[in-house]
Amino acid sequence: MAVHRWQHERRDCLGRVDSMPAYVHVNLQVVDPAKQAALAPRFKAALEEAGGRILYFGRVAAVLEGDEMPLPMAGVFEFPTLAEALAFYNSESYAPIKADRQEAQRARMFVVEVGP
């Protein structure tokens, strides 16, 4: 496995590569509630099929720092690895869901990898 300079490789005591989870964060505002309601079960099924899981999806609880107000909703999705998170986001199976999501929501999204 090629390791890029921005990625970390961690090995267990037997020298096996120990994968590091990745977390996709989204901050969003629903702009089309009907499309959002239809989209939610499709997204959840596709996410789980790709090895991801929803850790949180709901209202932003509080602003802790910063001048820019967040959008009212937030989500955190976990994947076993950064590669799997990126593969899901760029996959053909997620493409139509992504297109519908972009019509149903105004969103900011990023991914982080938990490293050693």
Secondary structure per residue as TSV (DSSP state, phi and psi in degrees):
chain	resnum	aa	ss	phi	psi
A	1	M	-	360.0	126.3
A	2	A	-	-76.0	135.2
A	3	V	-	-113.3	119.7
A	4	H	-	-78.6	159.5
A	5	R	T	-61.5	-22.7
A	6	W	T	-92.7	-1.2
A	7	Q	S	-107.1	155.6
A	8	H	-	-117.2	142.0
A	9	E	-	-113.2	127.8
A	10	R	E	-118.0	137.2
A	11	R	E	-116.6	146.8
A	12	D	-	-82.2	-175.3
A	13	C	T	-65.8	-15.8
A	14	L	T	-98.3	5.0
A	15	G	S	85.2	4.3
A	16	R	-	-77.5	145.4
A	17	V	E	-68.5	126.7
A	18	D	E	-100.0	115.2
A	19	S	-	-71.0	150.9
A	20	M	-	-114.6	132.1
A	21	P	-	-68.8	158.3
A	22	A	E	-124.8	147.8
A	23	Y	E	-126.6	122.4
A	24	V	E	-91.9	127.9
A	25	H	E	-112.3	135.1
A	26	V	E	-131.5	138.8
A	27	N	E	-121.8	122.8
A	28	L	E	-145.1	164.6
A	29	Q	E	-130.9	127.3
A	30	V	E	-75.4	127.2
A	31	V	S	-109.8	-16.5
A	32	D	-	-137.9	91.8
A	33	P	H	-58.3	-36.0
A	34	A	H	-66.3	-44.8
A	35	K	H	-65.1	-38.4
A	36	Q	H	-63.1	-43.0
A	37	A	H	-63.8	-39.2
A	38	A	H	-72.6	-30.5
A	39	L	H	-75.8	-36.5
A	40	A	H	-53.0	-51.7
A	41	P	H	-68.0	-32.1
A	42	R	H	-65.8	-43.9
A	43	F	H	-62.7	-48.2
A	44	K	H	-59.4	-44.8
A	45	A	H	-63.7	-44.3
A	46	A	H	-66.2	-40.7
A	47	L	H	-60.7	-48.6
A	48	E	H	-65.9	-38.0
A	49	E	H	-62.8	-30.7
A	50	A	T	-86.3	3.2
A	51	G	T	93.5	5.8
A	52	G	-	-94.7	168.2
A	53	R	E	-149.0	151.7
A	54	I	E	-85.5	120.8
A	55	L	E	-91.6	-36.1
A	56	Y	E	-155.7	140.4
A	57	F	E	-151.0	116.4
A	58	G	E	174.5	-159.4
A	59	R	E	-72.4	147.9
A	60	V	-	-70.3	127.4
A	61	A	-	-77.2	-44.0
A	62	A	-	-165.1	150.4
A	63	V	-	-90.7	124.6
A	64	L	-	-95.2	-38.1
A	65	E	S	-151.7	162.2
A	66	G	-	106.0	156.8
A	67	D	S	-91.4	-24.9
A	68	E	S	-90.7	127.4
A	69	M	-	-73.3	136.9
A	70	P	-	-73.8	161.1
A	71	L	-	-67.8	160.4
A	72	P	S	-71.7	-20.3
A	73	M	E	-115.1	156.2
A	74	A	E	-144.1	153.7
A	75	G	E	-142.9	148.2
A	76	V	E	-132.5	124.8
A	77	F	E	-122.6	132.9
A	78	E	E	-104.2	138.6
A	79	F	E	-126.1	152.6
A	80	P	S	-59.4	-34.2
A	81	T	S	-145.4	162.9
A	82	L	H	-62.1	-41.2
A	83	A	H	-58.4	-41.0
A	84	E	H	-69.9	-35.9
A	85	A	H	-64.1	-46.3
A	86	L	H	-68.0	-38.0
A	87	A	H	-62.1	-42.0
A	88	F	H	-62.6	-49.6
A	89	Y	H	-59.5	-35.8
A	90	N	T	-96.8	6.4
A	91	S	-	-76.5	155.5
A	92	E	T	-66.0	-33.4
A	93	S	T	-70.7	-30.1
A	94	Y	T	-86.1	-20.0
A	95	A	H	-52.5	-48.9
A	96	P	H	-68.6	-31.4
A	97	I	H	-68.7	-41.9
A	98	K	H	-59.9	-43.9
A	99	A	H	-61.0	-44.0
A	100	D	H	-66.1	-39.6
A	101	R	H	-61.9	-40.7
A	102	Q	H	-68.0	-21.9
A	103	E	H	-84.2	-30.5
A	104	A	H	-86.2	-22.1
A	105	Q	E	-134.8	155.1
A	106	R	E	-106.6	124.9
A	107	A	E	-143.4	156.3
A	108	R	E	-119.6	136.9
A	109	M	E	-143.0	141.6
A	110	F	E	-152.1	164.8
A	111	V	E	-127.1	144.6
A	112	V	E	-127.3	151.1
A	113	E	E	-113.0	131.2
A	114	V	-	-81.5	120.5
A	115	G	-	-114.9	177.7
A	116	P	-	-68.4	360.0
